[in-house]
Each structure stands twice: as C-alpha cells, then as structure tokens.
Amino acid sequence: MKKIIIEISLLLVMIFITACGNSVQPINSENEIQLEKEVIVKDRLTSYRGYTSYQDALTVADKVVYGTIIEIGDPIVVNHGNEDLVIKSYYTPITIEVIEYIKGNSNSSTIVYNALGAELEDVIYDYEAYDTLDFKVGDKLLVYLSERNQCIGPQCVISEDDKGVSTRSTLQGIPDYSLEKHVELAKNAYSKMLADEKVTE
C-alpha cells in the first residue's frame, strides 16, 4: 500500500514539474513580451479653417514646399497656456530635401517641417487627420507651411503612395489627383495670384 502511495505521489510531482516547465519560457530576443504603447488621439481639426482652393491655401501659407523626406527626428514637446492651464502639443520634426519652393524664396536645400503628432517612449500622440506617424523617409510631400514651419491645416499636407496617387488629406472640393498634379495646379494658381497682384498695382 505504501509503495502505491509513493508511486502516485511521484507521478503527481512529475506532472506538476512538467506543467510548470511548459508554462515558463525563457526571456530572449525572440519571445520578449512587447507592451503596447498607449495611443492618445488629439483632435485639432476645430482649430483650423478649411481651404476650398489652391489660392485660398496659398494666401494663408508663408511658404509652400515640394520635396522628399530625408530624416525624421526625435519628438518635440511645446508648452502653451499659463501657470493655471498648461497645454502641450507634440510634434515630429521632418527634414525635407526641397525639390521646389512653390511659394517663399529660400536658398536652403532643406527645410524642417514640424508635423503634429509624436511617438514617445511609452505613449503615442496621434492628431486626427494628419497621419504624421505614417510618414517615412523617401516619401514625397507637398506642404503648405506657416512661419513656424507647421502645416496650416490637415488638408494642406499631401503625399503619395508607391503608385503616385495622393494618399493624405487634400483641399476640400479638389479631386484626389496625383501628387505631381497637385504641385502643377498649385504652381499655376500662385502664378495667377502674382499676375493678378501686378494688375491691381
């Protein structure tokens, strides 16, 4: 009887050890647990006006740049407000190699576009409609910028996919042309604006 009890006890111990062995895995580079970052979606659409034409956006923009992303920098946190109410905005500096300045004369071959949205160590700040976190080195952009090199509105940063079709926000009421078509039409609109200004002088 004692022999049977001992054998049963040994069997139970072996089952327990086996179960524990199956449930515990060594931590290595292949099976490390990756914690998902918290995503905070911020809505800035109400802070910006809508643009219904190239002329409309060109009038407001300090500069309009067509170029290629060559670097995506570390996030920038900007504090607004006062001691009673501190408001933070999160930006990602994107260095663009300029193909052409459509508006705004500059001798610089690059420009840094401070795009809304940022991925920090433990959290992602995603601004609705801007798609900043989808940008990658090599993307071509057409960007309407303010004096601070921020986009003047979510409709005013246009990029393209590998097939040359614009994939991000476009001006309201404007068809989803290829990026090159948007560049051509923006150039034509700005030339007309300059010509009209000369006529009124």
Order of alpha helices (4+ residues) and beta strands (2+ residues): alpha-beta-alpha-beta-beta-beta-beta-beta-beta-beta-beta-alpha
